[in-house]
Amino acid sequence: MASSSANKRRVLLFLAAVFVLFASPAASARRRPVRLRLYMQDIVGGPGQTAVLLVKGPGPENPSMHPGNHFGDTVAVDDLLTEGLSVDSAAAGRAQGTYMTSSMTRPVFVVSVTLRLTSGPYNGSTLVVAGRDDTSEPVRELAVVGGTGRLRMASGYVLWSTARVVSPLHAVLELDVHASVPVVPRTAAATKAAAMLASDF
């Protein structure tokens, strides 16, 4: 009799956990905004270089850019991210990835970088940014296409602009991040409890 009572209690607990999981699907659709302002120190030569030419493009020279820039040029970056304009500002992380000259006539790059954050509430998390960077425009919009850690499943956009040209070899880009991440539902414990209860049957 006691065994039957215990089984009934397990069934009720299991059904309650399932109800919590599926009773409010709207909650799982909620998203939390993420706002960040970062500065990317892109140094293509000299002391402190963080960007190197990976592939010399076989295409024609781009007439809208400095001599020596060709269609298809691909650069790998491991740029410092800072909290302020100066390279000596507090470090916020690294921007790691590539950009490629993708227009034969305009100063346009296709960018694919992962922003690895090393300070603040998102320390250890990453944002993945990709898109078209037309440097002739004052502000460009690139997409946030993913993330990890506390920024897992991030989506949104980055307002990308050239904030300062320190020298011909050093440009500072401002990254104004407008993104969101899913709100983690408070049903994780219920999921675990349901699994544990199910294993008893």
Protein Blocks (a to p, Z undefined) as FASTA:
>chain_A
ZZmmmmmmmmmmmmmmmmmmmmmmmlmmpccdddddddddddfedehiabdcfbdcfbdc
dfkbcehiaghiacdddddcdfbfblkbccfbdcddddddfbfkbccdddddddddfedj
kgoiacddeddddfkbfbdcdddfbdehjlgoiacddddddfbdfbfkbccddddddddd
ddddfklmmmmmmmmmmmmZZ
